[in-house]
């Protein structure tokens, strides 16, 4: 004999309220604040003297950002509370989800790359950064990382020197 679900049982299982992800509210608030900052910066360009003023397009973009982020923040009211009951647990889960070791290593490499450009040439710093990042992301394989880095830096050199006539330091 077949078991059948009643329509109301099926509707209840489909209509479960989605839960907020850890850090979702904080991120939505940061989006709203960033949008307000964009609007302020856009207004400081030239105000809103006319529709063709230099600040008109950035003001429009800032307004779209503010409306979008406001909508996202308001939609969070309809979501259920997060599964994590404590603030410390929520922070730990947020860091585990958004800052895995892979991301932290690449952030560290990028910061070191930016610092290295100051005392090494652009090409050397770029080559070392690409080599280390590619080796890390591919879990070893230094020979292929060496080839990828050399080819990339070579293409950058050719493009900027021959195509754009811009000599990088």
C-alpha positions in Angstrom: 0.0 0.0 0.0 1.4 3.4 -1.0 1.9 6.1 1.6 0.9 9.5 0.5 1.6 12.8 2.1 -1.2 15.1 2.6 -1.0 18.5 0.8 -0.6 20.3 4.1 2.4 18.1 5.2 4.1 18.7 1.9 3.5 22.5 2.1 4.9 22.6 5.7 8.1 20.8 4.7 8.6 23.1 1.6 7.7 26.3 3.5 10.4 26.0 6.2 11.8 29.3 7.1 15.5 29.5 6.0 17.9 30.3 8.8 20.4 33.2 8.8 24.0 32.2 8.1 26.6 33.1 10.7 27.7 36.7 10.0 25.0 37.4 7.5 23.4 40.3 9.4 26.8 41.9 10.1 27.7 41.6 6.4 24.4 43.2 5.3 24.9 46.1 7.7 28.5 46.6 6.3 27.0 46.6 2.8 24.6 49.4 3.8 27.4 51.4 5.5 29.6 50.9 2.4 26.8 52.1 0.2 26.3 55.2 2.3 30.1 55.9 2.0 30.0 55.5 -1.8 27.1 58.0 -1.9 28.9 60.5 0.2 32.1 60.1 -1.8 30.1 60.4 -5.1 28.4 63.6 -3.8 31.8 65.1 -2.9 32.9 64.7 -6.6 30.7 67.5 -7.9 27.4 67.3 -6.0 24.3 67.0 -8.0 24.4 70.2 -10.1 23.0 68.5 -13.2 22.4 65.0 -14.7 25.5 65.4 -16.8 27.8 66.4 -13.9 30.9 64.3 -13.2 29.3 63.0 -9.9 25.9 62.0 -11.5 26.9 58.4 -12.5 28.7 57.6 -9.2 25.6 59.0 -7.3 23.4 56.6 -9.4 25.7 53.7 -8.6 25.7 54.6 -4.9 21.9 54.8 -4.9 21.6 51.4 -6.5 24.0 50.0 -4.0 22.1 51.5 -1.1 18.7 50.3 -2.4 20.1 46.8 -3.0 21.9 46.4 0.3 18.8 47.8 2.1 16.6 45.2 0.4 19.1 42.5 1.4 19.1 43.7 5.0 15.3 43.9 5.2 14.9 40.4 3.7 16.9 39.1 6.7 13.9 39.8 8.9 12.1 36.9 7.4 14.8 34.4 8.1 15.0 32.4 11.2 17.8 32.7 13.8 21.2 31.1 13.2 21.9 27.6 14.5 24.8 29.0 16.7 23.5 30.0 20.1 26.6 31.7 21.5 28.5 34.7 20.2 31.8 33.0 20.7 30.6 29.9 18.8 29.2 32.1 16.0 32.6 33.9 15.7 34.5 30.6 15.6 32.1 29.2 13.0 32.3 32.4 10.9 36.1 32.3 10.9 36.1 28.6 10.0 33.7 29.1 7.1 35.2 32.4 5.7 38.9 32.2 6.5 40.2 28.7 5.8 43.9 28.2 5.8 44.0 28.5 2.0 42.6 32.0 2.1 44.9 33.1 4.9 48.0 31.9 3.1 47.0 33.7 -0.1 46.2 36.9 1.8 49.7 36.7 3.4 51.3 36.1 0.1 49.5 39.1 -1.4 50.6 41.3 1.4 54.2 40.1 1.1 54.0 40.7 -2.7 52.9 44.3 -2.1 55.7 44.9 0.3 58.3 43.1 -2.0 57.4 45.4 -5.0 58.9 48.3 -3.0 62.4 46.9 -2.9 62.4 44.3 -5.7 61.5 45.0 -9.3 57.9 44.4 -10.4 58.9 41.5 -12.5 60.9 39.7 -9.8 58.2 40.2 -7.2 55.5 39.1 -9.5 57.4 36.0 -10.5 58.1 35.0 -6.9 54.4 35.7 -5.9 53.0 33.7 -8.8 55.5 30.8 -8.2 54.6 30.6 -4.5 50.9 31.0 -5.0 50.7 28.5 -7.9 52.9 26.0 -6.0 50.6 26.3 -2.9 47.4 26.1 -4.8 48.5 23.1 -6.8 49.8 21.3 -3.7 53.4 21.2 -4.9 54.3 20.7 -8.6 57.1 23.3 -8.6 58.1 22.6 -12.2 54.7 23.5 -13.6 54.5 26.5 -11.2 57.8 27.7 -12.5 56.6 27.4 -16.1 53.3 29.1 -15.4 55.0 32.0 -13.5 57.7 32.5 -16.2 55.1 32.5 -19.0 52.8 34.9 -17.1 55.6 37.3 -16.3 56.9 37.0 -19.9 53.5 37.9 -21.3 53.1 40.8 -18.9 56.5 42.1 -20.1 55.7 41.7 -23.7 52.2 43.3 -23.4 53.4 46.3 -21.5 56.6 46.9 -23.3 55.6 46.2 -26.9 51.9 46.8 -27.0 51.6 49.7 -24.6 55.1 51.1 -24.6 55.0 51.3 -20.7 58.1 50.2 -18.9 57.4 48.8 -15.5 60.0 49.3 -12.8 
